[in-house]
Amino acid sequence: MSESSPRVSVLIPLYNKEHWIARSISSVLQQSMQSFEIVVVDDGSSDGGAKIVEDIGDSRLRLFRQENAGVSAARNRALSLAKGEYVAFLDADDLWCPRHLERLVSLLDERKDFLFAAEKVEYTKGFTQREELHRLCERGRDGAFGRLEYIRRLYRNRFDIHLGSILFRKEPLLEHAVTFAEGVRLGEDINFILRCDRIAPAALVESTGMLYSLEDSESAMRRRDETTPVFPDYFASLRVDDFDDEELDMIRTFLGREYRKFFYANRGKRLDVDSYIRDNPFFSPSFIDKIVYRALLSLPSWLVELYRALK
């Protein structure tokens, strides 16, 4: 890496986020650690988001356009263009806290054994007052860190780590050809983190580094009106042999819970349960599980809540 290269490449996929992109980029420009570039890949947007990016006028900001190919393709292109030693992904409607890059770069500089490091994420529906932003960003123990056991966090239903709250070393990603699975329609971010987690240890800093916006009603997390609902393919390109027995037990518990959530979220729709659960090497539902999944598709909400309480 040359002396003029940025320490961090901030990679932002952009698709129809004109109402939020300026705010997200502003949170990068206001970082306490200023050795970065911002690579924005506009994935065929039909709104004015790309023009807003052009008008920001910071020399560290580069904008690229492509035909619509999906968020994974946009992230992969941004990764191929990155010049930094480290890479970080930020969605076009989310924000970073001011010391996010500073804390993670400092940790990874010191601990060469970690492939990536993460801070925690706060989920919020609005960012209207500076005081509220400051309060959310100051949560947690500044600087305290430990090993990030990502599978254990999934098992415990703790989604306080997000792709956008992580800083990665770039070279190991290139060496191991870790990119986003472009054929995966949902869950590609967790899949990417899981594949990185198989390469080398990761660290978790006990402070808040990212604010995840729930404002965009078109978010994939909240889209419930698809003609054909898609179950997240969290373990695409991963093998059962990549995990030990304890991890596999945790994965089965995690997937069982995710299937219950999925079928409940799609209640009232005519779905073929078997088509969603067959050929999954990480999870073999029992006969009782299948009955529960079919019930979740048809039972009223109050009965589902009773089931959860009894279980």
C-alpha positions as CSV (number, residue, x, y, z in Angstrom):
1,M,0.0,0.0,0.0
2,S,1.4,3.4,-1.0
3,E,1.7,6.3,1.4
4,S,-1.1,8.1,-0.4
5,S,-3.5,5.2,-0.2
6,P,-6.4,5.5,2.3
7,R,-6.4,3.3,5.3
8,V,-10.1,2.4,4.8
9,S,-12.3,2.0,1.8
10,V,-15.9,2.7,2.7
11,L,-18.1,0.8,0.2
12,I,-21.8,2.0,-0.3
13,P,-24.3,0.3,-2.6
14,L,-26.9,2.7,-3.7
15,Y,-30.4,1.9,-5.0
16,N,-33.2,4.5,-4.8
17,K,-32.1,6.0,-1.5
18,E,-32.2,9.7,-2.4
19,H,-33.8,10.7,0.9
20,W,-31.0,9.1,3.0
21,I,-27.7,8.9,1.0
22,A,-26.5,12.4,1.9
23,R,-27.0,11.7,5.6
24,S,-25.1,8.4,5.4
25,I,-22.2,9.9,3.5
26,S,-22.1,12.8,6.0
27,S,-21.7,10.3,8.9
28,V,-18.6,9.0,7.1
29,L,-17.1,12.5,6.4
30,Q,-17.5,13.3,10.1
31,Q,-15.4,10.4,11.3
32,S,-12.7,11.2,13.7
33,M,-10.3,9.0,11.6
34,Q,-10.0,10.7,8.3
35,S,-7.8,8.4,6.2
36,F,-10.5,6.9,4.0
37,E,-12.1,6.8,0.6
38,I,-15.8,6.4,-0.2
39,V,-16.8,4.2,-3.1
40,V,-20.5,4.4,-4.1
41,V,-21.9,2.0,-6.7
42,D,-25.2,3.1,-8.0
43,D,-27.1,-0.1,-8.9
44,G,-29.4,1.3,-11.6
45,S,-31.3,3.7,-9.4
46,S,-34.4,5.5,-10.9
47,D,-34.3,8.4,-8.4
48,G,-31.9,11.3,-7.9
49,G,-29.6,9.6,-5.4
50,A,-26.6,9.5,-7.7
51,K,-26.9,13.2,-8.5
52,I,-26.9,13.9,-4.8
53,V,-23.6,11.9,-4.4
54,E,-22.1,13.8,-7.4
55,D,-22.9,17.2,-5.8
56,I,-21.2,16.4,-2.5
57,G,-17.9,17.3,-4.1
58,D,-15.4,15.6,-1.8
59,S,-12.2,14.4,-3.6
60,R,-12.3,11.2,-1.5
61,L,-15.6,10.2,-2.9
62,R,-15.9,8.1,-6.1
63,L,-19.2,7.2,-7.8
64,F,-19.7,4.4,-10.2
65,R,-22.9,3.4,-12.1
66,Q,-24.1,0.0,-13.3
67,E,-27.3,-1.6,-14.6
68,N,-29.4,-3.0,-11.8
69,A,-27.9,-6.3,-10.7
70,G,-28.7,-6.4,-7.0
71,V,-27.0,-5.3,-3.8
72,S,-24.5,-8.2,-3.8
73,A,-23.2,-7.3,-7.3
74,A,-22.9,-3.6,-6.2
75,R,-21.0,-4.5,-3.1
76,N,-18.7,-6.9,-5.1
77,R,-17.9,-4.2,-7.6
78,A,-17.2,-1.7,-4.9
79,L,-14.9,-4.2,-3.2
80,S,-13.0,-4.7,-6.5
81,L,-12.4,-1.0,-6.7
82,A,-11.2,-0.5,-3.1
83,K,-7.8,0.9,-2.6
84,G,-7.7,0.8,1.2
85,E,-6.0,-1.6,3.6
86,Y,-9.3,-2.1,5.3
87,V,-12.8,-2.2,3.9
88,A,-16.1,-1.3,5.5
89,F,-19.6,-1.7,4.1
90,L,-22.3,0.9,4.8
91,D,-25.9,0.8,3.4
92,A,-27.1,4.1,1.9
93,D,-29.7,4.7,4.7
94,D,-27.6,3.9,7.7
95,L,-25.2,6.0,9.9
96,W,-21.9,5.5,11.6
97,C,-21.1,7.0,15.0
98,P,-18.2,9.5,14.9
99,R,-15.5,7.2,16.3
100,H,-16.5,4.0,14.6
101,L,-13.5,3.8,12.2
102,E,-11.0,5.1,14.7
103,R,-11.8,2.4,17.2
104,L,-11.8,-0.5,14.8
105,V,-8.7,0.6,12.8
106,S,-6.8,1.0,16.1
107,L,-7.8,-2.5,17.3
108,L,-7.0,-4.3,14.0
109,D,-3.6,-2.4,13.8
110,E,-2.8,-3.8,17.2
111,R,-4.2,-7.3,16.8
112,K,-3.0,-8.8,13.6
113,D,-4.7,-12.2,14.5
114,F,-8.1,-10.8,13.9
115,L,-9.5,-10.8,10.3
116,F,-12.3,-8.3,11.2
117,A,-13.6,-6.4,14.1
118,A,-17.2,-5.2,14.9
119,E,-19.0,-2.7,17.0
120,K,-22.6,-3.0,18.0
121,V,-25.5,-1.6,16.1
122,E,-28.6,0.3,17.4
123,Y,-31.9,0.0,15.5
124,T,-33.8,3.3,15.3
125,K,-36.7,4.7,13.3
126,G,-35.5,8.3,13.2
127,F,-32.6,10.7,13.6
128,T,-34.1,14.0,14.3
129,Q,-32.0,15.5,17.1
130,R,-28.2,15.6,17.5
131,E,-28.7,14.8,21.2
132,E,-30.5,11.6,20.4
133,L,-27.7,10.6,18.0
134,H,-25.1,11.3,20.7
135,R,-27.0,9.3,23.3
136,L,-27.3,6.2,21.0
137,C,-23.6,6.4,20.0
138,E,-22.4,6.7,23.5
139,R,-23.9,3.4,24.6
140,G,-21.6,0.6,25.6
141,R,-18.1,0.3,27.1
142,D,-15.7,2.3,25.0
143,G,-12.6,0.3,24.0
144,A,-13.5,-2.9,25.8
145,F,-13.3,-5.9,23.4
146,G,-13.4,-9.6,23.3
147,R,-13.6,-12.4,20.7
148,L,-16.7,-12.2,18.5
149,E,-18.4,-15.6,18.4
150,Y,-20.8,-14.9,15.6
151,I,-22.6,-18.3,15.5
152,R,-23.2,-18.1,19.2
153,R,-24.8,-14.7,18.8
154,L,-27.1,-16.0,16.1
155,Y,-28.0,-19.0,18.4
156,R,-28.8,-16.5,21.2
157,N,-31.0,-14.4,18.8
158,R,-28.6,-11.4,19.2
159,F,-28.6,-9.4,16.0
160,D,-26.6,-6.5,17.5
161,I,-23.9,-7.0,14.9
162,H,-24.5,-6.0,11.4
163,L,-22.4,-6.0,8.2
164,G,-22.3,-2.2,8.4
165,S,-20.8,-2.3,11.9
166,I,-17.7,-4.3,10.8
167,L,-14.3,-3.4,9.5
168,F,-12.5,-6.1,7.4
169,R,-8.9,-6.6,6.4
170,K,-9.0,-6.5,2.6
171,E,-6.2,-8.8,1.6
172,P,-7.5,-11.9,3.3
173,L,-10.8,-11.4,1.6
174,L,-9.1,-11.3,-1.8
175,E,-6.8,-14.2,-1.0
176,H,-9.8,-16.5,0.0
177,A,-12.0,-15.1,-2.8
178,V,-14.7,-14.1,-0.3
179,T,-17.3,-12.0,-2.1
180,F,-21.1,-11.6,-1.8
181,A,-23.2,-14.5,-3.2
182,E,-25.0,-12.8,-6.1
183,G,-27.5,-15.6,-6.4
184,V,-28.7,-15.2,-2.8
185,R,-31.7,-12.9,-2.6
186,L,-31.9,-12.6,1.1
187,G,-29.4,-13.2,4.0
188,E,-26.4,-12.4,1.8
189,D,-24.9,-10.2,4.5
190,I,-25.0,-12.8,7.2
191,N,-23.7,-15.4,4.7
192,F,-20.7,-13.1,4.0
193,I,-19.9,-12.7,7.7
194,L,-20.2,-16.4,8.3
195,R,-17.7,-17.2,5.5
196,C,-15.3,-14.6,6.9
197,D,-15.7,-16.1,10.3
198,R,-14.4,-19.5,9.0
199,I,-11.1,-17.9,7.9
200,A,-9.8,-16.3,11.1
201,P,-10.9,-15.0,14.5
202,A,-12.9,-11.7,14.9
203,A,-13.2,-9.2,17.6
204,L,-16.2,-7.4,19.2
205,V,-15.8,-4.0,20.6
206,E,-18.3,-3.3,23.3
207,S,-19.5,0.1,22.0
208,T,-22.1,1.3,19.5
209,G,-20.6,2.1,16.1
210,M,-23.6,2.1,13.8
211,L,-27.2,3.2,13.7
212,Y,-29.5,1.1,11.5
213,S,-32.4,2.9,10.0
214,L,-35.8,1.4,10.1
215,E,-37.3,4.4,8.2
216,D,-37.2,2.8,4.7
217,S,-40.4,0.8,4.3
218,E,-38.8,-0.9,1.2
219,S,-36.2,-2.5,3.4
220,A,-35.8,-6.3,2.7
221,M,-36.3,-6.9,6.4
222,R,-39.7,-5.5,6.3
223,R,-40.9,-6.5,2.8
224,R,-43.8,-8.9,3.3
225,D,-45.6,-8.5,0.0
226,E,-43.4,-10.5,-2.4
227,T,-45.3,-12.8,-4.7
228,T,-42.9,-15.6,-3.8
229,P,-41.5,-15.2,-0.3
230,V,-37.8,-16.0,0.0
231,F,-36.2,-17.7,3.0
232,P,-32.7,-16.2,3.8
233,D,-29.9,-18.4,2.4
234,Y,-27.6,-17.8,5.4
235,F,-25.3,-20.8,4.7
236,A,-24.9,-20.7,0.9
237,S,-21.4,-22.0,-0.2
238,L,-20.7,-23.3,3.3
239,R,-20.4,-27.0,4.2
240,V,-21.4,-28.9,7.3
241,D,-17.8,-30.0,7.6
242,D,-16.8,-26.4,8.1
243,F,-18.4,-26.5,11.6
244,D,-17.8,-28.5,14.8
245,D,-20.6,-30.4,16.5
246,E,-21.4,-27.7,19.0
247,E,-21.6,-25.1,16.3
248,L,-23.9,-27.4,14.3
249,D,-26.3,-27.7,17.3
250,M,-26.4,-24.0,17.6
251,I,-27.0,-23.6,13.8
252,R,-29.9,-26.1,14.0
253,T,-31.5,-24.2,16.8
254,F,-31.0,-20.9,15.0
255,L,-32.5,-22.2,11.7
256,G,-35.5,-23.8,13.5
257,R,-36.3,-20.4,15.1
258,E,-35.8,-18.6,11.7
259,Y,-38.2,-21.0,9.9
260,R,-40.8,-20.4,12.6
261,K,-40.4,-16.7,12.2
262,F,-40.6,-17.0,8.4
263,F,-43.7,-19.1,8.2
264,Y,-45.5,-16.9,10.8
265,A,-44.5,-13.8,8.9
266,N,-46.1,-15.3,5.8
267,R,-49.3,-16.6,7.5
268,G,-52.3,-16.6,5.3
269,K,-50.2,-17.4,2.1
270,R,-50.4,-20.6,0.3
271,L,-46.8,-21.8,0.7
272,D,-45.4,-25.3,0.2
273,V,-43.6,-26.0,3.4
274,D,-41.6,-28.8,2.0
275,S,-40.1,-26.7,-0.8
276,Y,-38.6,-24.4,1.8
277,I,-37.1,-27.0,4.1
278,R,-35.9,-29.7,1.8
279,D,-32.2,-30.1,0.8
280,N,-30.9,-28.0,3.7
281,P,-27.9,-29.9,5.0
282,F,-27.8,-27.8,8.1
283,F,-31.4,-28.5,9.2
284,S,-33.6,-31.6,9.1
285,P,-37.0,-30.7,10.6
286,S,-38.9,-33.4,12.5
287,F,-42.5,-34.4,11.7
288,I,-43.7,-32.2,14.5
289,D,-41.7,-29.3,13.2
290,K,-43.5,-29.6,9.8
291,I,-46.9,-29.6,11.5
292,V,-45.9,-26.5,13.5
293,Y,-44.8,-24.7,10.3
294,R,-48.0,-25.5,8.5
295,A,-49.9,-24.3,11.6
296,L,-48.0,-21.1,11.7
297,L,-49.1,-20.4,8.1
298,S,-52.8,-20.7,9.0
299,L,-53.3,-19.9,12.7
300,P,-54.4,-16.6,14.1
301,S,-51.8,-14.4,15.9
302,W,-53.1,-15.0,19.4
303,L,-52.7,-18.7,19.1
304,V,-49.1,-18.4,17.8
305,E,-48.3,-16.2,20.8
306,L,-49.7,-18.9,23.2
307,Y,-47.5,-21.5,21.5
308,R,-44.4,-19.4,22.0
309,A,-45.3,-18.8,25.7
310,L,-45.8,-22.6,26.3
311,K,-42.6,-23.5,24.5
